[in-house]
Amino acid sequence: MIMMFLEYFIWGAWYVTMGTYMGEHFKGDGIDKIIGYAYSAMALATIISPFFVGMIADRFFAAQRIMGFLHLGGAVLLYLTTTVTSSTVFPFVILLYALLYMPTIALSNSIAFGQMNDPGKQFPWIRVFGTLGWIVAGFVIGSLKIEKANTTFLIAAAISAVLGLFSFALPNTPPKGKAAESSASGAIGADAFVLFKNKSYLIFFIAAILVCIPLSFYYGFANPFLNELNVNEPAKKMILGQASEAIFILAIPFLFTRIGVKNMLLLGMVAWILRYVCFAYGDAGSNLWMLYGGIILHGICYDFFFVTGYMYTEKKAGPKIKNAAQGLFTFATYGVGMLIGTWISGIIVDLYKHTDGGHDWMRIWFVPAYIAVAVLIYFLLFFKEKKEIEQAV
């Protein structure tokens, strides 16, 4: 529980407000594009980290030890971000950090699973402390009103160092050994490519990648947007999104069997559209409720599409290739999809930037809304899945 809390506290401490920090400290034309590039670092690291974990860490090192070294190295890089004065150099430092941090997510999961006799029941109660860590980080940053300061990175660096040292005291999770099967194709879940023979899953898979584009707009620019509108303590308000996520996830197992996977995925996509309409028309005055609505909708946006998507993937894959299928889904969405999304979001936000430094946020938010509408129409027309999901293989 402590491990998960610290793991996601680190991420939540700097990630949400990085765009606001960069906009404040790095001036000049094209800064919004560069903010998009900085956020794409996590997507690139998601693409690369499976190779590190699957082909190196799992075979040669105890999970808790390699995680300790990665977080200690990450603490150094987080500190270095506060010394960077060039906007073009900053994304590269973030990329280096992301390459150290992203493998620790899989490693922390491995450590947790290694101590459980019933992961299906026990893991959610452990993992929820990660969500709590993210929420507490947002509460601290918002309460201290340091979203535009480099203090966010210093806090994340300090907690990274603490977790790095703490990792060496975690229960031993030995390596699988050199005899363990490993390959580049296995690292990205290529064994699950057989799922694409099933038309319904292929349609869903493409939709999942496309939905990452609207998701990228929220992750990268929601906090700068709220700050530009002079909303009070926006980082604290944004934790309502994580609270919503934690609440709605409890409803998924019930709804999954009651209304079916297609209706759940459709609800998730409709929520994306509503969120960005709320952002487009919201303000810090009489329409503040719309901003709250857009933030709280995060629970439905994320849980009803991505969490449901993981469950759908597991049911379609079956027990033989379920691990490969989950790896492929993560690689495609948080890797490829988010990489495309972060680049596009940076370009769009920069396109609608005013000469005085402000933005035409209404036009900006309608772009991800239109993309979500297009994905919704595509999904409605082509996705055909029975309520009782049949395995694709």
C-alpha positions as CSV (number, residue, x, y, z in Angstrom):
1,M,0.0,0.0,0.0
2,I,2.8,2.4,0.9
3,M,4.7,1.5,-2.3
4,M,1.6,2.2,-4.5
5,F,0.8,5.4,-2.7
6,L,4.3,6.8,-3.2
7,E,4.5,5.4,-6.8
8,Y,1.6,7.5,-8.0
9,F,2.1,10.4,-5.7
10,I,5.3,11.1,-7.7
11,W,3.5,11.0,-11.0
12,G,0.6,13.2,-9.8
13,A,2.9,15.7,-8.2
14,W,4.4,17.0,-11.5
15,Y,2.5,15.6,-14.5
16,V,-0.8,17.4,-14.1
17,T,0.8,20.9,-13.7
18,M,3.8,20.5,-16.1
19,G,2.0,22.4,-18.9
20,T,1.3,25.3,-16.6
21,Y,4.9,25.3,-15.4
22,M,6.3,25.3,-18.9
23,G,3.9,28.0,-20.0
24,E,5.1,30.2,-17.1
25,H,8.9,29.6,-17.4
26,F,9.4,29.1,-21.2
27,K,8.2,32.0,-23.3
28,G,8.1,32.4,-27.1
29,D,6.4,31.1,-30.1
30,G,5.6,27.4,-30.3
31,I,5.7,26.8,-26.6
32,D,2.4,24.9,-26.7
33,K,3.8,22.5,-29.3
34,I,6.8,21.9,-27.0
35,I,4.4,21.2,-24.1
36,G,2.8,18.6,-26.3
37,Y,6.3,17.1,-27.0
38,A,7.0,17.0,-23.3
39,Y,3.9,15.1,-22.6
40,S,4.7,12.7,-25.5
41,A,7.7,11.6,-23.4
42,M,5.5,9.4,-21.2
43,A,4.0,7.8,-24.3
44,L,7.4,7.1,-25.8
45,A,8.5,5.6,-22.5
46,T,5.4,3.4,-22.5
47,I,6.4,2.1,-25.9
48,I,10.0,1.4,-24.8
49,S,9.5,0.2,-21.2
50,P,8.0,-3.2,-22.0
51,F,11.3,-4.1,-23.7
52,F,13.2,-3.1,-20.6
53,V,11.0,-5.0,-18.2
54,G,10.2,-8.0,-20.3
55,M,13.7,-8.6,-21.8
56,I,16.1,-7.3,-19.1
57,A,14.7,-6.5,-15.7
58,D,12.5,-9.6,-15.3
59,R,15.3,-11.9,-16.4
60,F,18.4,-10.6,-14.5
61,F,17.4,-8.5,-11.5
62,A,15.1,-8.7,-8.5
63,A,12.2,-6.4,-9.1
64,Q,12.5,-4.4,-5.9
65,R,16.2,-3.7,-6.4
66,I,15.9,-2.5,-10.0
67,M,12.9,-0.4,-9.0
68,G,15.0,1.2,-6.2
69,F,17.8,2.2,-8.5
70,L,15.3,3.6,-11.1
71,H,13.6,5.8,-8.6
72,L,16.9,7.1,-7.2
73,G,18.0,7.9,-10.7
74,G,14.6,9.5,-11.3
75,A,15.0,11.7,-8.3
76,V,18.2,13.1,-9.8
77,L,16.5,13.8,-13.1
78,L,13.4,15.4,-11.5
79,Y,15.8,17.8,-9.7
80,L,17.6,18.6,-12.9
81,T,14.3,19.7,-14.6
82,T,14.3,22.6,-12.2
83,T,17.7,23.8,-13.6
84,V,16.8,23.7,-17.3
85,T,16.4,27.1,-18.9
86,S,15.8,26.0,-22.5
87,S,12.4,25.0,-23.6
88,T,13.9,22.7,-26.3
89,V,16.0,20.8,-23.8
90,F,13.3,20.4,-21.2
91,P,11.3,17.7,-23.1
92,F,14.5,15.6,-23.5
93,V,15.1,15.7,-19.7
94,I,11.4,14.6,-19.2
95,L,11.9,11.8,-21.7
96,L,15.0,10.5,-19.8
97,Y,13.0,10.6,-16.6
98,A,10.0,8.9,-18.2
99,L,12.3,6.1,-19.4
100,L,13.3,5.5,-15.8
101,Y,9.8,5.9,-14.3
102,M,7.5,4.0,-16.6
103,P,9.2,0.6,-16.0
104,T,8.5,1.0,-12.3
105,I,4.8,0.7,-12.8
106,A,5.1,-2.8,-14.2
107,L,7.7,-3.6,-11.5
108,S,5.5,-2.4,-8.7
109,N,2.7,-4.5,-10.0
110,S,5.0,-7.5,-10.1
111,I,6.1,-7.0,-6.5
112,A,2.5,-6.7,-5.4
113,F,1.3,-9.8,-7.3
114,G,4.3,-11.8,-6.0
115,Q,3.0,-11.4,-2.4
116,M,-0.6,-12.4,-3.1
117,N,-2.4,-15.7,-3.1
118,D,-5.6,-14.3,-4.7
119,P,-4.6,-11.3,-6.9
120,G,-8.1,-10.9,-8.4
121,K,-9.5,-9.9,-5.0
122,Q,-6.4,-8.5,-3.3
123,F,-4.8,-6.3,-6.0
124,P,-7.6,-3.7,-6.4
125,W,-7.4,-2.9,-2.6
126,I,-3.7,-2.4,-3.0
127,R,-3.8,-0.5,-6.3
128,V,-6.4,2.0,-5.0
129,F,-3.7,3.5,-2.8
130,G,-2.0,4.6,-6.0
131,T,-5.1,6.6,-6.9
132,L,-5.1,8.0,-3.3
133,G,-1.5,9.0,-3.8
134,W,-2.3,10.9,-7.0
135,I,-5.2,12.6,-5.2
136,V,-3.1,13.7,-2.2
137,A,-0.4,15.0,-4.5
138,G,-3.0,17.2,-6.3
139,F,-4.4,18.4,-3.0
140,V,-0.9,19.4,-1.7
141,I,0.1,21.2,-4.9
142,G,-3.2,23.0,-5.1
143,S,-3.3,24.0,-1.5
144,L,0.2,25.4,-1.6
145,K,-0.6,27.2,-4.9
146,I,2.7,26.2,-6.4
147,E,1.5,25.0,-9.9
148,K,3.6,27.6,-11.7
149,A,6.7,26.9,-9.5
150,N,9.5,24.3,-9.9
151,T,8.6,23.2,-6.3
152,T,6.3,20.6,-7.8
153,F,9.3,18.8,-9.4
154,L,11.3,19.2,-6.2
155,I,8.5,17.5,-4.2
156,A,8.3,14.7,-6.7
157,A,12.1,14.3,-6.6
158,A,12.1,14.1,-2.8
159,I,9.4,11.4,-2.8
160,S,11.1,9.6,-5.6
161,A,14.3,9.4,-3.5
162,V,12.2,8.1,-0.5
163,L,10.6,5.4,-2.6
164,G,13.9,4.5,-4.1
165,L,15.3,3.8,-0.7
166,F,12.1,2.2,0.5
167,S,12.1,-0.2,-2.4
168,F,15.2,-2.0,-1.1
169,A,13.1,-2.9,2.0
170,L,10.2,-4.4,-0.1
171,P,9.7,-8.2,-0.1
172,N,12.1,-10.0,-2.4
173,T,10.8,-10.6,-5.9
174,P,13.5,-12.6,-7.6
175,P,14.1,-12.5,-11.4
176,K,12.6,-15.2,-13.6
177,G,16.0,-16.2,-14.8
178,K,17.9,-16.3,-18.1
179,A,15.8,-19.2,-19.2
180,A,12.6,-17.2,-19.2
181,E,11.2,-16.6,-22.7
182,S,11.8,-13.1,-24.0
183,S,11.6,-11.5,-27.4
184,A,10.9,-8.1,-28.8
185,S,7.6,-9.3,-30.2
186,G,6.6,-10.8,-26.8
187,A,7.4,-7.6,-25.0
188,I,4.7,-5.7,-26.9
189,G,2.2,-8.6,-26.7
190,A,2.5,-9.6,-30.4
191,D,1.1,-13.1,-29.5
192,A,-2.2,-11.3,-29.2
193,F,-2.3,-10.2,-32.8
194,V,-4.5,-13.2,-33.4
195,L,-7.3,-11.1,-31.8
196,F,-7.4,-8.9,-34.9
197,K,-9.0,-11.7,-36.9
198,N,-12.1,-10.9,-34.9
199,K,-13.7,-7.9,-36.6
200,S,-15.4,-6.6,-33.4
201,Y,-12.2,-6.5,-31.5
202,L,-10.3,-4.8,-34.4
203,I,-13.0,-2.1,-34.5
204,F,-12.7,-1.6,-30.8
205,F,-8.9,-1.5,-30.9
206,I,-8.8,1.2,-33.5
207,A,-11.4,3.2,-31.5
208,A,-9.3,2.9,-28.4
209,I,-6.2,4.4,-30.1
210,L,-8.3,7.3,-31.6
211,V,-9.9,8.1,-28.2
212,C,-6.4,8.7,-26.8
213,I,-6.3,11.9,-28.8
214,P,-9.1,13.6,-26.7
215,L,-7.5,12.1,-23.6
216,S,-4.2,13.8,-24.4
217,F,-5.9,17.2,-24.6
218,Y,-7.2,16.7,-21.0
219,Y,-3.9,15.5,-19.5
220,G,-1.7,18.1,-21.2
221,F,-3.8,21.2,-21.2
222,A,-6.6,21.1,-18.6
223,N,-4.5,22.6,-15.9
224,P,-3.1,25.4,-18.0
225,F,-6.7,26.1,-19.2
226,L,-8.0,26.4,-15.6
227,N,-5.1,28.6,-14.6
228,E,-5.6,30.9,-17.6
229,L,-9.3,31.2,-16.6
230,N,-8.1,32.2,-13.1
231,V,-9.9,29.3,-11.4
232,N,-8.9,29.2,-7.7
233,E,-6.6,26.2,-6.8
234,P,-7.1,24.3,-10.1
235,A,-4.8,21.4,-9.2
236,K,-6.9,20.7,-6.1
237,K,-10.1,20.9,-8.1
238,M,-8.7,18.4,-10.7
239,I,-8.4,15.7,-8.0
240,L,-12.2,15.4,-8.3
241,G,-11.5,13.6,-11.5
242,Q,-9.5,10.9,-9.7
243,A,-12.1,10.7,-7.0
244,S,-14.7,10.2,-9.7
245,E,-12.5,7.5,-11.3
246,A,-12.3,5.7,-8.0
247,I,-16.0,5.8,-7.5
248,F,-17.2,4.8,-11.0
249,I,-14.7,1.9,-11.2
250,L,-16.8,0.2,-8.5
251,A,-19.8,0.2,-10.8
252,I,-18.1,-1.4,-13.8
253,P,-18.4,-5.1,-12.8
254,F,-22.1,-4.6,-12.2
255,L,-22.8,-2.7,-15.4
256,F,-20.5,-4.9,-17.5
257,T,-22.9,-7.8,-17.2
258,R,-26.1,-5.8,-17.0
259,I,-25.9,-3.4,-20.0
260,G,-23.1,-5.0,-22.1
261,V,-19.7,-3.9,-23.3
262,K,-21.0,-1.9,-26.3
263,N,-23.3,0.3,-24.2
264,M,-20.5,0.9,-21.6
265,L,-18.0,1.9,-24.3
266,L,-20.6,4.2,-25.9
267,L,-21.3,5.9,-22.5
268,G,-17.6,6.5,-22.1
269,M,-17.4,8.2,-25.5
270,V,-20.5,10.3,-24.9
271,A,-18.9,11.4,-21.7
272,W,-15.8,12.6,-23.7
273,I,-18.0,14.8,-25.8
274,L,-19.9,16.2,-22.8
275,R,-16.7,17.0,-21.0
276,Y,-15.2,19.1,-23.8
277,V,-18.5,20.9,-24.4
278,C,-18.5,21.8,-20.7
279,F,-14.9,23.0,-21.0
280,A,-15.7,25.0,-24.1
281,Y,-18.6,27.0,-22.5
282,G,-17.3,27.0,-18.9
283,D,-15.8,29.9,-17.1
284,A,-14.7,31.0,-13.6
285,G,-17.9,32.9,-13.1
286,S,-21.5,31.8,-13.5
287,N,-20.5,28.8,-15.6
288,L,-18.0,27.4,-13.1
289,W,-20.3,24.4,-12.6
290,M,-19.5,23.4,-16.2
291,L,-15.8,23.2,-15.4
292,Y,-16.6,21.1,-12.3
293,G,-18.8,18.9,-14.6
294,G,-16.0,18.4,-17.1
295,I,-13.6,17.4,-14.4
296,I,-16.0,15.0,-12.6
297,L,-16.8,13.3,-15.9
298,H,-13.3,12.0,-15.9
299,G,-14.5,8.9,-14.0
300,I,-16.9,7.9,-16.7
301,C,-14.6,9.0,-19.5
302,Y,-11.7,6.9,-18.3
303,D,-13.4,4.0,-16.5
304,F,-16.2,3.3,-19.0
305,F,-13.8,3.2,-21.9
306,F,-10.3,2.2,-20.8
307,V,-11.0,0.0,-17.7
308,T,-14.0,-1.6,-19.6
309,G,-11.6,-2.0,-22.5
310,Y,-9.1,-4.0,-20.4
311,M,-11.9,-6.2,-19.2
312,Y,-13.2,-6.7,-22.8
313,T,-9.7,-7.5,-24.0
314,E,-9.3,-10.1,-21.3
315,K,-12.6,-11.8,-22.1
316,K,-11.9,-11.9,-25.8
317,A,-8.4,-13.2,-25.3
318,G,-9.0,-16.0,-22.9
319,P,-6.5,-17.3,-20.4
320,K,-3.8,-18.4,-22.8
321,I,-2.9,-15.0,-24.2
322,K,-4.5,-12.6,-21.8
323,N,-1.2,-11.2,-20.5
324,A,0.0,-10.6,-24.1
325,A,-3.4,-9.0,-24.9
326,Q,-3.2,-6.6,-22.0
327,G,0.3,-5.7,-22.9
328,L,-0.7,-5.0,-26.5
329,F,-3.7,-2.9,-25.4
330,T,-1.5,-0.8,-23.2
331,F,1.2,-0.5,-25.8
332,A,-1.3,0.7,-28.4
333,T,-3.3,3.2,-26.2
334,Y,-0.9,4.7,-23.7
335,G,2.0,4.3,-26.1
336,V,1.0,4.8,-29.8
337,G,-2.4,6.5,-29.1
338,M,-1.1,9.0,-26.5
339,L,2.0,9.7,-28.6
340,I,-0.2,10.8,-31.5
341,G,-2.6,12.6,-29.2
342,T,0.1,14.7,-27.4
343,W,1.6,15.9,-30.7
344,I,-1.8,16.8,-32.1
345,S,-3.0,18.6,-28.9
346,G,0.2,20.7,-28.8
347,I,-0.3,21.7,-32.4
348,I,-4.0,22.6,-31.9
349,V,-3.4,24.6,-28.7
350,D,-0.5,26.5,-30.4
351,L,-2.7,27.2,-33.4
352,Y,-5.4,29.0,-31.3
353,K,-2.9,31.1,-29.2
354,H,-3.5,34.8,-29.1
355,T,-0.7,37.3,-29.5
356,D,-1.1,38.4,-25.9
357,G,-0.4,34.8,-24.7
358,G,-4.0,33.7,-24.1
359,H,-5.9,31.1,-26.0
360,D,-9.2,30.7,-27.8
361,W,-10.2,27.8,-25.5
362,M,-13.6,27.3,-27.0
363,R,-12.2,26.4,-30.4
364,I,-9.5,24.3,-28.8
365,W,-11.9,22.2,-26.8
366,F,-14.2,21.7,-29.7
367,V,-11.4,19.8,-31.6
368,P,-11.3,16.9,-29.1
369,A,-15.1,17.0,-28.9
370,Y,-15.4,16.6,-32.7
371,I,-12.8,13.8,-32.7
372,A,-14.8,12.0,-30.0
373,V,-18.0,12.5,-32.0
374,A,-16.3,10.9,-35.1
375,V,-15.1,8.0,-33.0
376,L,-18.6,7.6,-31.6
377,I,-20.2,7.5,-35.0
378,Y,-17.5,5.0,-36.3
379,F,-18.1,2.8,-33.3
380,L,-21.9,2.9,-33.6
381,L,-21.8,1.9,-37.2
382,F,-19.2,-0.9,-37.2
383,F,-18.9,-2.4,-33.7
384,K,-21.1,-5.5,-33.3
385,E,-20.7,-7.5,-30.1
386,K,-23.1,-9.8,-28.4
387,K,-23.9,-9.2,-24.7
388,E,-22.3,-12.5,-23.9
389,I,-18.8,-12.0,-25.1
390,E,-17.3,-14.9,-27.0
391,Q,-13.5,-15.5,-27.0
392,A,-11.9,-14.5,-30.3
393,V,-9.3,-17.4,-30.1
